């Protein structure tokens, strides 16, 4: 029995200690005028009331905690829904801005097209190929829309018209354009201010620089940095007066009888989206100029 009592007490030590403290408190409360009056019924009611208040407080706390957790969960759900709505609104805003940008670009292209003297076919660049022998641009118009091989291609950027290149090959619904920066694309050109002529060609992957050769050395004192280079119209392929680029470097090699001009293209090919194909003035197929 002593061992059983000790085992029970060790297992319920906290509860027993609490009960003892409660009993001592009740005894102290019942002392009046230094006389101890033991009233078992009142003691029982006091003990019962004490535990009743404890249980009531516990359940009230538990209920409040559960309610707070529910409110927190609801707030988190509302926050997640608000974030989702915000993301949708942000996506819609970006899509609207993109539509406005495209509409503005198309309107600008339309305004530009109306100023061109020759008949033209508008098209959009849909792919760029730099793996083949030619660094080509793919457009979304082909033979069904009247595109033919050799057609000159122009574009409009920054309120100015510029030469892009020529049509290299034609399919039913798409075509390949040989850009101006490709070495195979050669354009008969002239310095707009002095009318000195030469041939402009590309340098492959260096899209930001063209080279104009066969300009006579006597023109060195007349031409300047920034002078505009335009197509001369010789050879019949490219119409006369299309902007090609601006001079940014002039050199006169001792071993050569002509100048070498480094030319910055008018068109930024990395930003090229929409182009125009110019129809020839006559039904005859023009021949491209050769050096």
C-alpha positions in Angstrom: 0.0 0.0 0.0 2.7 2.6 0.8 4.3 1.8 -2.5 1.0 2.2 -4.3 0.3 5.5 -2.6 3.8 6.8 -3.5 3.3 5.7 -7.1 -0.1 7.5 -7.3 1.3 10.6 -5.7 4.2 10.8 -8.1 1.9 10.5 -11.0 -0.5 13.1 -9.8 1.9 15.4 -7.9 0.8 18.6 -9.6 -2.9 17.8 -9.1 -2.4 16.9 -5.5 -0.4 20.0 -4.8 -3.1 22.1 -6.4 -5.8 20.5 -4.3 -3.9 21.0 -1.1 -3.4 24.6 -1.8 -7.1 25.0 -2.5 -8.0 23.4 0.8 -5.6 25.6 2.7 -7.1 28.6 1.1 -10.6 27.6 2.0 -9.6 26.9 5.6 -8.1 30.4 5.8 -11.3 31.9 4.5 -13.4 30.2 7.0 -11.5 31.5 10.0 -13.6 34.2 11.6 -12.9 36.0 14.9 -10.0 33.5 15.5 -12.6 30.8 15.6 -12.6 28.0 13.0 -16.1 27.2 11.9 -16.2 24.2 9.7 -19.1 24.1 7.3 -18.8 21.1 5.0 -21.6 22.3 2.7 -20.1 25.7 2.1 -16.7 24.1 1.6 -18.1 21.8 -1.0 -19.9 24.7 -2.8 -16.7 26.8 -2.7 -14.6 24.0 -4.1 -17.2 23.2 -6.8 -17.5 26.9 -7.7 -13.8 27.2 -8.0 -13.5 24.3 -10.4 -16.6 25.4 -12.3 -15.0 28.9 -12.9 -11.8 27.2 -14.0 -13.6 25.0 -16.5 -15.7 27.9 -17.8 -12.7 30.1 -18.3 -10.8 27.3 -20.1 -13.7 26.6 -22.5 -14.1 30.3 -23.1 -10.4 30.7 -23.9 -10.6 27.6 -26.1 -13.6 29.0 -28.0 -12.0 32.4 -28.4 -8.8 30.8 -29.7 -10.7 28.6 -32.2 -12.6 31.7 -33.4 -9.3 33.6 -33.9 -7.9 30.7 -35.9 -10.9 30.7 -38.1 -10.7 34.4 -38.6 -7.0 34.2 -39.5 -7.7 31.4 -42.0 -10.5 33.5 -43.6 -8.2 36.5 -43.8 -5.5 34.4 -45.4 -8.0 33.1 -48.0 -9.2 36.7 -48.7 -5.5 37.8 -49.1 -4.8 35.0 -51.6 -7.9 35.9 -53.6 -6.9 39.5 -53.6 -3.4 38.7 -54.8 -4.9 36.5 -57.6 -7.2 39.4 -58.7 -4.3 41.8 -58.6 -2.2 39.4 -60.8 -5.1 39.1 -63.3 -5.5 42.9 -63.4 -1.8 43.3 -63.9 -1.8 40.8 -66.8 -4.8 42.5 -68.4 -3.1 45.9 -68.1 0.0 44.6 -69.8 -2.0 43.0 -72.6 -3.9 46.2 -73.1 -0.6 48.2 -73.3 0.8 45.7 -75.8 -2.4 46.0 -77.9 -2.1 49.7 -77.8 1.6 49.5 -78.8 0.8 47.2 -81.7 -2.1 49.4 -82.9 0.2 52.5 -82.8 2.9 50.6 -84.7 0.4 49.5 -87.3 -1.1 52.9 -87.6 2.4 54.4 -88.1 3.2 51.8 -90.8 -0.1 52.6 -92.5 0.7 56.4 -92.4 4.2 55.6 -93.8 2.7 53.3 -96.5 0.5 56.1 -97.8 3.6 58.2 -98.5 5.4 55.6 -100.7 5.2 56.4 -104.4 5.4 52.8 -105.5 2.9 50.0 -104.9 3.8 48.0 -101.8 2.9 44.9 -99.8 3.0 45.2 -96.0 4.3 42.2 -94.0 5.5 41.2 -90.5 8.8 39.7 -89.5 7.9 36.3 -88.0 11.4 34.6 -87.7 15.1 35.3 -87.9 17.6 32.7 -89.2 21.3 33.1 -88.6 22.3 29.4 -89.0 22.3 29.1 -92.8 24.6 30.6 -95.4 22.4 33.7 -95.4 21.2 35.5 -92.3 17.6 35.7 -93.4 14.4 37.3 -92.1 11.1 35.4 -92.5 8.0 37.4 -93.3 4.4 36.3 -93.3 3.6 37.0 -96.9 4.3 34.9 -100.0 3.4 34.2 -103.6 -0.4 34.1 -102.7 -0.1 37.8 -101.7 2.0 38.8 -104.8 5.5 38.6 -103.3 8.2 37.8 -105.9 11.9 37.1 -105.6 14.2 40.1 -105.8 11.6 42.6 -104.5 13.3 45.5 -102.5 12.3 45.7 -98.9 12.0 48.9 -96.8 10.8 49.8 -93.3 10.1 52.8 -91.2 11.7 53.5 -87.9 12.0 56.8 -86.0 10.0 58.8 -88.6 12.4 57.9 -91.4 12.3 55.3 -94.2 15.2 52.9 -94.6 16.3 50.1 -96.8 16.1 46.6 -95.3 17.2 44.3 -98.1 15.6 42.2 -100.8 13.4 39.1 -101.1 15.6 36.0 -101.4 13.1 33.2 -101.7 9.3 33.0 -101.9 6.8 30.4 -100.6 3.1 30.2 -100.8 2.4 32.0 -97.5 5.8 33.2 -96.4 9.1 34.5 -97.8 12.8 34.9 -96.9 14.4 38.4 -96.9 18.1 38.9 -97.3 18.9 41.8 -95.0 21.2 44.6 -95.9 23.9 43.5 -93.4 24.5 40.3 -95.3 27.7 40.4 -97.5 25.7 39.0 -100.4 23.4 42.0 -100.4 25.0 44.7 -102.5 23.3 48.1 -103.1 24.4 50.8 -105.6 24.5 53.9 -103.5 25.6 57.5 -103.4 26.5 60.2 -100.8 23.4 62.4 -100.7 25.2 65.7 -100.3 28.1 65.2 -102.8 26.4 62.7 -105.2 29.6 60.5 -105.1 28.7 56.9 -105.9 29.8 53.5 -104.6 28.6 50.1 -103.6 27.3 49.3 -100.1 27.4 45.8 -98.6 27.1 44.2 -95.2 29.6 42.5 -92.9 27.7 39.5 -91.8 27.0 39.3 -88.1 28.0 42.9 -87.5 24.6 44.3 -88.1 25.5 47.7 -86.9 28.0 48.5 -89.7 27.9 48.6 -93.5 30.8 49.2 -95.8 30.7 51.5 -98.9 33.5 51.0 -101.4 34.6 52.3 -104.8 34.1 56.0 -103.8 36.8 58.1 -105.5 39.5 59.4 -103.3 39.1 62.9 -104.6 35.8 63.0 -102.7 37.5 62.8 -99.3 37.6 66.5 -98.8 33.9 66.9 -99.7 32.2 64.2 -97.6 31.8 64.4 -93.8 30.9 62.2 -90.9 27.1 61.9 -90.6 26.5 62.4 -94.3 23.5 60.4 -95.5 23.9 57.5 -97.9 21.0 56.7 -100.2 20.3 54.2 -103.0 21.3 55.5 -106.4 18.8 53.6 -108.4 21.5 52.2 -110.8 21.0 48.6 -111.8 17.2 48.8 -111.5 16.7 46.7 -108.4 16.4 49.3 -105.6 14.4 52.5 -106.3 16.4 55.8 -106.2 16.7 57.8 -103.0 15.9 55.2 -100.3 17.9 55.9 -97.1 20.6 53.4 -96.5 22.7 54.8 -93.6 25.0 57.5 -92.3 28.8 57.8 -92.6 30.6 57.2 -89.3 34.2 56.5 -90.4 36.2 57.5 -93.5 39.5 55.8 -94.5 41.7 56.1 -97.6 44.0 53.0 -97.8 47.3 53.8 -99.5 47.1 50.6 -101.5 43.6 51.4 -102.9 42.4 54.0 -105.4 39.1 54.5 -103.6 37.8 55.4 -100.2 36.3 52.9 -97.6 33.4 54.3 -95.7 32.0 52.7 -92.6 28.2 53.3 -92.6 25.7 52.9 -89.8 22.4 51.6 -91.1 19.3 53.7 -90.9 17.3 50.6 -89.8 18.0 48.9 -86.4 17.5 45.3 -87.4 17.1 44.1 -83.9 13.9 46.2 -83.5 12.5 45.3 -86.9 8.9 44.1 -86.8 7.0 45.4 -89.9 8.3 45.8 -93.4 7.1 46.8 -96.9 7.9 45.1 -100.2 8.1 47.5 -103.2 6.6 46.3 -106.4 8.6 47.2 -109.6 7.3 50.1 -111.7 7.3 47.8 -114.8 6.5 44.1 -115.3 10.1 43.3 -116.3 12.2 41.6 -113.7 15.1 43.9 -112.7 18.7 42.8 -112.4 20.7 43.5 -109.3 23.8 45.7 -109.7 27.2 43.9 -109.4 30.5 45.4 -108.6 
